[in-house]
Amino acid sequence: MPQGQKPTTPSAIIKTACRTVEIEAFGLAQLAKALADGLGRDFEKAIALIEQAQGRVIISGMGKSGHIGRKIASTLASTGTPAMFLHAGEASHGDLGMITEDDVIVALSWSGETAELTGIVTYATRFGIPLISITSGVDSTLAKASTVALCLPKCDEACPNGLAPTTSTTMQLTMGDALATTLLDRRGFTPSDFQTFHPGGKLGASLKIVGDIMHTNEDLPLAGEKTKMSEALVIMTDKAMGCLGVVNDAGELAGVITDGDLRRHMSEDLLGKTVEDIMTRDPKTISPDELASSALKLINASAITSLFVVEDKKPVGILHLHDLYRIGVV
């Protein structure tokens, strides 16, 4: 192709990629349709079983279903539902002892005839442990043995040969996500709860609350409304936050002075004026209970570098953009 000329039609590679996405998207559309119909009743029963369980959710599967099961167990655990993955092949070699009568089992098998799940199914039946299956085999051995069978609609695999688990595993994963998010919603799981299970990395930083990272007490650049600008500039320079908070007689934040305000009011008599002559009233503020990610969003949207933290209109802290970047908030 000549240099600078752009392709006018998708390549064979892109066509295959788009075909894959379209086939899997169709599978998810069929799953949503099923949930809105009869599958929804079984889904509600599955949620009730998990909510009633005093123990954990034990997820099990083999092959690709097993990999999906590991992810579902991780998602449940990170959103407040105690869960663990039990390898179906290892279960019959002693790991069945990990399951207690207080648990509920979720078994994944697209066909519903995975031989390695036999030990788990038998164990669940013997000890009366609730068994939820995620399968497309409506009349399969697994579905018939289940307390609740979440039977997914059968759809074409995205694999050109119709063999490699693709659409099927996407649907299994989505069903697991649906279980996790529904349980999360019913439990009233908050961002603060989420942060408890995600303290590390950029996600953990974004989930910190403002009160944990704000500057307080002596670090606050504050002055009364009648303070002369000659004194205010000294405070601004000393605190090095790039701004000054102006408080009224009630101790409430009445306004702020930023470097931009100084430039706009630059004159020979600037130092003789009071801060209330220069300040910007009704500044942007945030509560100490807000997420750090919310603070960054507000700072970026307002084109400012510092943000006062207030309670009952009174300044209790201040955040600088660099504080958020330093701990990795994105």
C-alpha positions as a Python dict, from the first residue, in 0.01 Angstrom:
ca = {
    (1, 'M'): (0, 0, 0),
    (2, 'P'): (145, 343, -93),
    (3, 'Q'): (275, 548, 199),
    (4, 'G'): (6, 771, 351),
    (5, 'Q'): (-283, 583, 193),
    (6, 'K'): (-541, 456, 443),
    (7, 'P'): (-718, 120, 405),
    (8, 'T'): (-1077, 164, 290),
    (9, 'T'): (-1208, -174, 409),
    (10, 'P'): (-1141, -382, 723),
    (11, 'S'): (-869, -642, 687),
    (12, 'A'): (-942, -1012, 726),
    (13, 'I'): (-789, -995, 1072),
    (14, 'I'): (-1023, -717, 1184),
    (15, 'K'): (-1322, -894, 1030),
    (16, 'T'): (-1245, -1206, 1235),
    (17, 'A'): (-1203, -1000, 1552),
    (18, 'C'): (-1532, -817, 1493),
    (19, 'R'): (-1708, -1143, 1417),
    (20, 'T'): (-1589, -1282, 1750),
    (21, 'V'): (-1717, -981, 1941),
    (22, 'E'): (-2050, -986, 1760),
    (23, 'I'): (-2109, -1356, 1826),
    (24, 'E'): (-2026, -1321, 2195),
    (25, 'A'): (-2237, -1006, 2222),
    (26, 'F'): (-2528, -1199, 2074),
    (27, 'G'): (-2477, -1466, 2340),
    (28, 'L'): (-2493, -1204, 2614),
    (29, 'A'): (-2807, -1055, 2459),
    (30, 'Q'): (-2967, -1398, 2472),
    (31, 'L'): (-2859, -1434, 2835),
    (32, 'A'): (-3018, -1100, 2925),
    (33, 'K'): (-3336, -1208, 2749),
    (34, 'A'): (-3340, -1536, 2942),
    (35, 'L'): (-3288, -1357, 3274),
    (36, 'A'): (-3584, -1134, 3200),
    (37, 'D'): (-3789, -1449, 3145),
    (38, 'G'): (-3780, -1789, 3318),
    (39, 'L'): (-3412, -1789, 3412),
    (40, 'G'): (-3478, -1487, 3632),
    (41, 'R'): (-3685, -1693, 3876),
    (42, 'D'): (-3402, -1942, 3921),
    (43, 'F'): (-3155, -1656, 3955),
    (44, 'E'): (-3360, -1514, 4244),
    (45, 'K'): (-3359, -1857, 4410),
    (46, 'A'): (-2980, -1876, 4373),
    (47, 'I'): (-2939, -1534, 4535),
    (48, 'A'): (-3161, -1643, 4824),
    (49, 'L'): (-2955, -1960, 4879),
    (50, 'I'): (-2631, -1763, 4891),
    (51, 'E'): (-2776, -1502, 5126),
    (52, 'Q'): (-2905, -1772, 5360),
    (53, 'A'): (-2574, -1957, 5375),
    (54, 'Q'): (-2381, -1907, 5699),
    (55, 'G'): (-2052, -2014, 5539),
    (56, 'R'): (-1879, -1948, 5209),
    (57, 'V'): (-1962, -1983, 4843),
    (58, 'I'): (-1757, -2273, 4706),
    (59, 'I'): (-1697, -2236, 4331),
    (60, 'S'): (-1584, -2536, 4128),
    (61, 'G'): (-1527, -2633, 3766),
    (62, 'M'): (-1282, -2793, 3524),
    (63, 'G'): (-1090, -2662, 3226),
    (64, 'K'): (-1204, -2326, 3095),
    (65, 'S'): (-1505, -2338, 3329),
    (66, 'G'): (-1259, -2376, 3616),
    (67, 'H'): (-1068, -2065, 3509),
    (68, 'I'): (-1395, -1872, 3495),
    (69, 'G'): (-1485, -2013, 3837),
    (70, 'R'): (-1162, -1877, 3987),
    (71, 'K'): (-1250, -1530, 3863),
    (72, 'I'): (-1607, -1553, 3996),
    (73, 'A'): (-1479, -1662, 4339),
    (74, 'S'): (-1236, -1368, 4341),
    (75, 'T'): (-1508, -1121, 4244),
    (76, 'L'): (-1745, -1250, 4512),
    (77, 'A'): (-1476, -1234, 4781),
    (78, 'S'): (-1372, -881, 4685),
    (79, 'T'): (-1730, -755, 4700),
    (80, 'G'): (-1820, -886, 5044),
    (81, 'T'): (-1936, -1244, 4978),
    (82, 'P'): (-1689, -1494, 5133),
    (83, 'A'): (-1592, -1733, 4855),
    (84, 'M'): (-1319, -1973, 4745),
    (85, 'F'): (-1239, -2184, 4440),
    (86, 'L'): (-1218, -2563, 4478),
    (87, 'H'): (-1052, -2752, 4191),
    (88, 'A'): (-1294, -3022, 4080),
    (89, 'G'): (-1016, -3267, 4009),
    (90, 'E'): (-857, -3225, 4353),
    (91, 'A'): (-1188, -3239, 4539),
    (92, 'S'): (-1208, -3620, 4530),
    (93, 'H'): (-853, -3649, 4663),
    (94, 'G'): (-918, -3492, 5003),
    (95, 'D'): (-1014, -3134, 4923),
    (96, 'L'): (-1384, -3209, 4980),
    (97, 'G'): (-1295, -3155, 5344),
    (98, 'M'): (-1278, -2783, 5267),
    (99, 'I'): (-1656, -2777, 5225),
    (100, 'T'): (-1873, -2739, 5536),
    (101, 'E'): (-2246, -2784, 5582),
    (102, 'D'): (-2277, -2405, 5620),
    (103, 'D'): (-2149, -2346, 5266),
    (104, 'V'): (-2324, -2328, 4931),
    (105, 'I'): (-2165, -2473, 4618),
    (106, 'V'): (-2168, -2319, 4270),
    (107, 'A'): (-2058, -2569, 4003),
    (108, 'L'): (-1975, -2464, 3647),
    (109, 'S'): (-2000, -2701, 3351),
    (110, 'W'): (-2123, -2599, 3008),
    (111, 'S'): (-2239, -2951, 2923),
    (112, 'G'): (-2341, -3042, 3276),
    (113, 'E'): (-2168, -3378, 3232),
    (114, 'T'): (-1817, -3298, 3360),
    (115, 'A'): (-1701, -3623, 3519),
    (116, 'E'): (-1469, -3454, 3767),
    (117, 'L'): (-1766, -3279, 3931),
    (118, 'T'): (-1923, -3612, 4032),
    (119, 'G'): (-1746, -3618, 4371),
    (120, 'I'): (-1865, -3268, 4458),
    (121, 'V'): (-2222, -3338, 4347),
    (122, 'T'): (-2234, -3661, 4548),
    (123, 'Y'): (-2087, -3487, 4853),
    (124, 'A'): (-2342, -3205, 4831),
    (125, 'T'): (-2629, -3452, 4808),
    (126, 'R'): (-2500, -3667, 5096),
    (127, 'F'): (-2461, -3379, 5340),
    (128, 'G'): (-2749, -3161, 5224),
    (129, 'I'): (-2530, -2876, 5101),
    (130, 'P'): (-2712, -2642, 4858),
    (131, 'L'): (-2582, -2681, 4502),
    (132, 'I'): (-2619, -2413, 4235),
    (133, 'S'): (-2515, -2505, 3883),
    (134, 'I'): (-2426, -2278, 3591),
    (135, 'T'): (-2472, -2488, 3278),
    (136, 'S'): (-2639, -2503, 2940),
    (137, 'G'): (-2740, -2865, 2991),
    (138, 'V'): (-3102, -2832, 3096),
    (139, 'D'): (-3145, -3209, 3123),
    (140, 'S'): (-2788, -3281, 3230),
    (141, 'T'): (-2680, -3483, 3532),
    (142, 'L'): (-2552, -3167, 3701),
    (143, 'A'): (-2872, -2968, 3644),
    (144, 'K'): (-3092, -3250, 3774),
    (145, 'A'): (-2880, -3289, 4089),
    (146, 'S'): (-2879, -2914, 4164),
    (147, 'T'): (-3085, -2731, 4422),
    (148, 'V'): (-3103, -2451, 4166),
    (149, 'A'): (-2990, -2482, 3805),
    (150, 'L'): (-2901, -2162, 3622),
    (151, 'C'): (-2944, -2294, 3268),
    (152, 'L'): (-2781, -2063, 3015),
    (153, 'P'): (-2914, -2038, 2658),
    (154, 'K'): (-2715, -2236, 2403),
    (155, 'C'): (-2539, -2013, 2152),
    (156, 'D'): (-2270, -2058, 1889),
    (157, 'E'): (-1910, -2041, 2002),
    (158, 'A'): (-1709, -1759, 1847),
    (159, 'C'): (-1443, -2013, 1751),
    (160, 'P'): (-1458, -2065, 1370),
    (161, 'N'): (-1470, -2440, 1432),
    (162, 'G'): (-1738, -2403, 1696),
    (163, 'L'): (-1520, -2590, 1945),
    (164, 'A'): (-1308, -2363, 2165),
    (165, 'P'): (-1506, -2229, 2466),
    (166, 'T'): (-1556, -1861, 2386),
    (167, 'T'): (-1917, -1746, 2389),
    (168, 'S'): (-1994, -2006, 2654),
    (169, 'T'): (-1725, -1890, 2895),
    (170, 'T'): (-1823, -1526, 2838),
    (171, 'M'): (-2180, -1613, 2937),
    (172, 'Q'): (-2061, -1808, 3244),
    (173, 'L'): (-1844, -1516, 3353),
    (174, 'T'): (-2128, -1270, 3305),
    (175, 'M'): (-2363, -1487, 3509),
    (176, 'G'): (-2104, -1491, 3788),
    (177, 'D'): (-2070, -1114, 3769),
    (178, 'A'): (-2448, -1083, 3784),
    (179, 'L'): (-2455, -1290, 4103),
    (180, 'A'): (-2175, -1083, 4260),
    (181, 'T'): (-2317, -741, 4173),
    (182, 'T'): (-2668, -840, 4283),
    (183, 'L'): (-2537, -959, 4619),
    (184, 'L'): (-2328, -644, 4648),
    (185, 'D'): (-2630, -425, 4580),
    (186, 'R'): (-2855, -610, 4825),
    (187, 'R'): (-2590, -593, 5094),
    (188, 'G'): (-2550, -217, 5054),
    (189, 'F'): (-2178, -264, 4987),
    (190, 'T'): (-2019, 83, 4979),
    (191, 'P'): (-1699, 218, 4821),
    (192, 'S'): (-1558, 230, 5174),
    (193, 'D'): (-1629, -141, 5213),
    (194, 'F'): (-1470, -202, 4875),
    (195, 'Q'): (-1155, -18, 4982),
    (196, 'T'): (-1119, -255, 5277),
    (197, 'F'): (-1059, -542, 5033),
    (198, 'H'): (-856, -336, 4784),
    (199, 'P'): (-595, -141, 4985),
    (200, 'G'): (-317, -177, 4729),
    (201, 'G'): (-231, -19, 4396),
    (202, 'K'): (-402, 261, 4207),
    (203, 'L'): (-749, 126, 4287),
    (204, 'G'): (-672, 129, 4659),
    (205, 'A'): (-541, 485, 4634),
    (206, 'S'): (-854, 603, 4451),
    (207, 'L'): (-1071, 445, 4721),
    (208, 'K'): (-900, 623, 5007),
    (209, 'I'): (-1113, 891, 5165),
    (210, 'V'): (-1018, 1256, 5169),
    (211, 'G'): (-991, 1263, 5547),
    (212, 'D'): (-705, 1011, 5534),
    (213, 'I'): (-478, 1221, 5313),
    (214, 'M'): (-568, 1587, 5373),
    (215, 'H'): (-341, 1841, 5543),
    (216, 'T'): (-478, 1965, 5877),
    (217, 'N'): (-421, 2196, 6173),
    (218, 'E'): (-101, 2404, 6137),
    (219, 'D'): (-75, 2322, 5768),
    (220, 'L'): (-396, 2506, 5682),
    (221, 'P'): (-343, 2842, 5508),
    (222, 'L'): (-617, 3047, 5675),
    (223, 'A'): (-681, 3412, 5749),
    (224, 'G'): (-970, 3625, 5875),
    (225, 'E'): (-1171, 3847, 5641),
    (226, 'K'): (-1009, 4168, 5767),
    (227, 'T'): (-652, 4043, 5727),
    (228, 'K'): (-430, 4274, 5521),
    (229, 'M'): (-290, 4132, 5201),
    (230, 'S'): (62, 4208, 5321),
    (231, 'E'): (9, 3950, 5599),
    (232, 'A'): (-192, 3715, 5378),
    (233, 'L'): (94, 3681, 5130),
    (234, 'V'): (326, 3575, 5411),
    (235, 'I'): (79, 3302, 5515),
    (236, 'M'): (37, 3182, 5157),
    (237, 'T'): (412, 3163, 5108),
    (238, 'D'): (470, 2987, 5440),
    (239, 'K'): (203, 2719, 5390),
    (240, 'A'): (300, 2661, 5023),
    (241, 'M'): (-43, 2535, 4914),
    (242, 'G'): (-87, 2788, 4636),
    (243, 'C'): (-393, 2940, 4801),
    (244, 'L'): (-535, 3101, 5114),
    (245, 'G'): (-863, 3022, 5282),
    (246, 'V'): (-1059, 3316, 5417),
    (247, 'V'): (-1280, 3253, 5721),
    (248, 'N'): (-1554, 3472, 5866),
    (249, 'D'): (-1620, 3545, 6234),
    (250, 'A'): (-1809, 3213, 6266),
    (251, 'G'): (-1503, 3022, 6143),
    (252, 'E'): (-1674, 2931, 5816),
    (253, 'L'): (-1493, 2932, 5484),
    (254, 'A'): (-1607, 3252, 5315),
    (255, 'G'): (-1371, 3245, 5018),
    (256, 'V'): (-1027, 3162, 4885),
    (257, 'I'): (-740, 3353, 4732),
    (258, 'T'): (-538, 3177, 4465),
    (259, 'D'): (-236, 3275, 4259),
    (260, 'G'): (-483, 3361, 3983),
    (261, 'D'): (-668, 3604, 4213),
    (262, 'L'): (-339, 3777, 4291),
    (263, 'R'): (-259, 3822, 3922),
    (264, 'R'): (-606, 3960, 3851),
    (265, 'H'): (-583, 4214, 4135),
    (266, 'M'): (-218, 4311, 4090),
    (267, 'S'): (-180, 4685, 4160),
    (268, 'E'): (32, 4927, 4360),
    (269, 'D'): (-212, 4924, 4651),
    (270, 'L'): (-257, 4543, 4664),
    (271, 'L'): (-72, 4502, 4993),
    (272, 'G'): (-296, 4758, 5161),
    (273, 'K'): (-619, 4581, 5072),
    (274, 'T'): (-790, 4320, 5288),
    (275, 'V'): (-835, 3958, 5184),
    (276, 'E'): (-1212, 4000, 5145),
    (277, 'D'): (-1141, 4256, 4870),
    (278, 'I'): (-945, 3997, 4674),
    (279, 'M'): (-1099, 3658, 4754),
    (280, 'T'): (-1321, 3447, 4534),
    (281, 'R'): (-1643, 3373, 4720),
    (282, 'D'): (-1820, 3035, 4738),
    (283, 'P'): (-1514, 2826, 4653),
    (284, 'K'): (-1522, 2459, 4558),
    (285, 'T'): (-1498, 2236, 4865),
    (286, 'I'): (-1527, 1870, 4955),
    (287, 'S'): (-1623, 1660, 5259),
    (288, 'P'): (-1360, 1451, 5443),
    (289, 'D'): (-1578, 1144, 5383),
    (290, 'E'): (-1557, 1170, 5004),
    (291, 'L'): (-1334, 943, 4798),
    (292, 'A'): (-991, 1062, 4686),
    (293, 'S'): (-1095, 985, 4329),
    (294, 'S'): (-1389, 1225, 4370),
    (295, 'A'): (-1152, 1496, 4492),
    (296, 'L'): (-931, 1451, 4184),
    (297, 'K'): (-1234, 1467, 3955),
    (298, 'L'): (-1351, 1792, 4120),
    (299, 'I'): (-1003, 1947, 4103),
    (300, 'N'): (-965, 1864, 3735),
    (301, 'A'): (-1315, 1980, 3646),
    (302, 'S'): (-1266, 2310, 3829),
    (303, 'A'): (-916, 2375, 3689),
    (304, 'I'): (-772, 2431, 4037),
    (305, 'T'): (-476, 2282, 4220),
    (306, 'S'): (-595, 2292, 4583),
    (307, 'L'): (-925, 2203, 4746),
    (308, 'F'): (-1044, 2291, 5096),
    (309, 'V'): (-1208, 2018, 5301),
    (310, 'V'): (-1501, 2140, 5510),
    (311, 'E'): (-1740, 2016, 5776),
    (312, 'D'): (-2041, 2233, 5865),
    (313, 'K'): (-1892, 2498, 5634),
    (314, 'K'): (-1575, 2514, 5847),
    (315, 'P'): (-1236, 2425, 5695),
    (316, 'V'): (-1084, 2112, 5853),
    (317, 'G'): (-825, 2028, 5589),
    (318, 'I'): (-684, 2099, 5247),
    (319, 'L'): (-581, 1879, 4955),
    (320, 'H'): (-330, 1963, 4685),
    (321, 'L'): (-331, 1802, 4343),
    (322, 'H'): (19, 1670, 4410),
    (323, 'D'): (-105, 1487, 4722),
    (324, 'L'): (-341, 1284, 4504),
    (325, 'Y'): (-82, 1213, 4236),
    (326, 'R'): (175, 1113, 4498),
    (327, 'I'): (-37, 826, 4634),
    (328, 'G'): (-137, 715, 4285),
    (329, 'V'): (-496, 838, 4251),
    (330, 'V'): (-608, 828, 3889),
}
